[in-house]
């Protein structure tokens, strides 16, 4: 398995190929449909975003509340295609990766190639298992969205598969 540490620089993504198993380390951010809509409103108004896009990864997840003694509840991926309308612009602005489950549109595949970004797939139905790789969680924006708020997560050896590499190769094609 290859390791990726986020935030990441372009050259660290050059050796990743669609189908590679990876372990993600470092800081990642969460965001689903409602958070993406709010981010786009901020971009349109030329306002500061809740986190730096450049070099970072957005995980499409709405974690469940933490049970007693845990820092987070279940943290499984949601369907990525719902964010396809937003993804190319975020890649253009420096986002280096997104992670969820399922196929992506041609526009996202083309944007991965154009902006040297990747799409990672993680395992649906395994949210409780995936939460074990999350070491710290901090709510950073849009608290009113509940589970769809934006969280900053520190992860260690979080398992994923490269779904789309920076060359536009797609595991689903």
C-alpha positions as CSV (number, residue, x, y, z in Angstrom):
1,X,0.0,0.0,0.0
2,X,1.1,3.5,-0.8
3,X,0.9,6.3,1.7
4,X,-0.4,9.8,1.0
5,X,0.0,12.6,3.5
6,X,-2.4,15.6,3.3
7,X,-2.0,18.4,2.6
8,X,-0.1,17.2,-0.5
9,X,1.9,18.6,-3.4
10,X,1.4,17.7,-7.0
11,X,4.6,15.6,-7.3
12,X,3.5,13.3,-4.5
13,X,0.5,12.3,-6.6
14,X,2.5,11.5,-9.8
15,X,3.2,7.8,-8.8
16,X,-0.4,7.0,-7.9
17,X,-2.4,5.0,-10.5
18,X,-6.1,4.2,-10.6
19,X,-6.6,1.0,-8.7
20,X,-3.7,1.6,-6.2
21,X,-4.6,0.9,-2.6
22,X,-3.5,3.8,-0.3
23,X,-3.3,4.8,3.3
24,X,-4.2,8.4,4.0
25,X,-2.5,10.3,6.8
26,X,-2.6,13.9,7.9
27,X,-5.4,16.4,7.8
28,X,-8.6,16.0,5.7
29,X,-11.9,17.9,5.7
30,X,-15.4,16.7,5.4
31,X,-18.1,18.1,3.2
32,X,-21.4,16.9,1.6
33,X,-24.1,18.5,-0.5
34,X,-25.2,21.3,1.9
35,X,-21.6,22.3,2.8
36,X,-20.6,22.4,-0.9
37,X,-23.5,24.8,-1.6
38,X,-22.4,27.1,1.2
39,X,-18.8,27.0,0.0
40,X,-20.0,28.0,-3.5
41,X,-21.9,30.9,-2.0
42,X,-18.7,32.1,-0.3
43,X,-16.8,31.7,-3.5
44,X,-19.4,33.7,-5.5
45,X,-19.2,36.5,-2.9
46,X,-15.4,36.3,-2.9
47,X,-15.4,35.6,0.9
48,X,-12.9,33.6,2.9
49,X,-13.4,29.9,2.9
50,X,-13.5,27.9,6.2
51,X,-10.2,26.1,5.2
52,X,-7.5,26.3,2.6
53,X,-8.4,24.3,-0.5
54,X,-4.8,24.1,-1.9
55,X,-3.3,20.7,-1.3
56,X,-6.2,19.4,0.7
57,X,-8.8,16.6,0.5
58,X,-12.5,16.7,1.0
59,X,-14.1,13.5,2.3
60,X,-17.8,13.1,1.4
61,X,-19.0,12.0,4.8
62,X,-21.6,13.0,7.4
63,X,-20.3,11.4,10.5
64,X,-22.8,10.2,13.1
65,X,-22.5,11.5,16.7
66,X,-19.8,10.1,18.9
67,X,-20.8,7.3,21.3
68,X,-19.5,7.5,24.8
69,X,-15.8,7.2,25.0
70,X,-15.3,7.8,21.2
71,X,-14.3,10.9,19.3
72,X,-16.6,10.2,16.4
73,X,-19.4,7.8,15.4
74,X,-19.7,6.0,12.1
75,X,-17.9,7.8,9.3
76,X,-18.6,6.0,6.0
77,X,-18.6,7.7,2.6
78,X,-21.6,9.1,0.8
79,X,-22.2,8.9,-3.0
80,X,-19.7,11.2,-4.7
81,X,-21.6,12.0,-7.9
82,X,-23.9,14.4,-6.0
83,X,-20.8,16.7,-5.6
84,X,-19.8,16.5,-9.3
85,X,-21.3,19.9,-10.1
86,X,-19.0,21.5,-7.6
87,X,-15.8,19.5,-7.9
88,X,-14.1,20.9,-11.1
89,X,-14.0,24.4,-9.7
90,X,-12.7,23.2,-6.3
91,X,-9.9,21.3,-8.2
92,X,-9.2,24.5,-10.2
93,X,-8.8,26.4,-6.9
94,X,-6.2,23.9,-5.7
95,X,-8.1,21.1,-4.0
96,X,-5.9,18.0,-4.6
97,X,-8.4,15.2,-3.7
98,X,-11.9,14.1,-3.0
99,X,-13.0,10.9,-1.4
100,X,-16.3,9.0,-1.3
101,X,-17.9,6.1,-3.1
102,X,-19.1,5.5,-6.6
103,X,-18.4,6.8,-10.1
104,X,-17.7,10.4,-11.1
105,X,-18.8,12.3,-14.2
106,X,-16.6,12.9,-17.3
107,X,-16.2,16.5,-16.1
108,X,-14.6,15.4,-12.8
109,X,-12.4,12.9,-14.6
110,X,-11.2,15.7,-17.0
111,X,-10.7,18.1,-14.0
112,X,-8.5,15.5,-12.3
113,X,-6.3,15.4,-15.3
114,X,-6.3,19.1,-15.9
115,X,-5.6,20.2,-12.3
116,X,-3.5,17.1,-11.2
117,X,-6.0,16.1,-8.6
118,X,-7.2,12.6,-7.5
119,X,-10.5,10.9,-6.5
120,X,-10.3,8.3,-3.8
121,X,-12.8,5.6,-3.1
122,X,-13.3,4.3,0.3
123,X,-15.5,1.5,1.6
124,X,-19.3,1.9,1.9
125,X,-21.0,0.1,4.7
126,X,-17.9,0.2,6.8
127,X,-18.4,3.5,8.7
128,X,-17.8,2.1,12.2
129,X,-14.6,0.4,10.9
130,X,-13.4,3.6,9.1
131,X,-13.9,5.7,12.2
132,X,-11.0,3.8,13.9
133,X,-8.6,5.6,11.5
134,X,-9.8,9.0,12.6
135,X,-7.6,10.3,15.5
136,X,-9.0,13.9,16.0
137,X,-12.1,15.7,14.9
138,X,-12.8,19.5,15.1
139,X,-16.0,21.2,13.8
140,X,-14.8,24.2,11.8
141,X,-17.8,25.5,9.8
142,X,-21.5,25.5,9.3
143,X,-22.5,24.0,12.6
144,X,-26.1,24.5,11.8
145,X,-25.8,21.7,9.2
146,X,-25.3,19.1,11.9
147,X,-23.7,16.0,10.4
148,X,-23.2,17.9,7.1
149,X,-21.1,20.6,8.8
150,X,-17.4,20.8,7.8
151,X,-15.1,19.0,10.1
152,X,-11.3,19.0,10.2
153,X,-10.1,15.4,10.8
154,X,-6.7,14.0,11.6
155,X,-6.4,10.5,10.1
156,X,-3.9,7.8,10.3
157,X,-3.6,5.0,7.7
158,X,-7.1,5.6,6.5
159,X,-7.8,3.0,3.8
160,X,-8.8,4.0,0.2
161,X,-8.3,3.1,-3.4
162,X,-7.3,5.6,-6.2
163,X,-10.5,5.8,-8.3
164,X,-9.2,8.5,-10.7
165,X,-5.5,9.4,-11.0
166,X,-3.9,12.7,-12.1
167,X,-3.7,11.3,-15.7
168,X,-7.4,10.8,-16.0
169,X,-7.3,7.0,-15.6
170,X,-10.5,5.8,-14.0
171,X,-11.0,2.6,-12.1
172,X,-14.6,2.4,-13.3
173,X,-13.7,2.7,-17.0
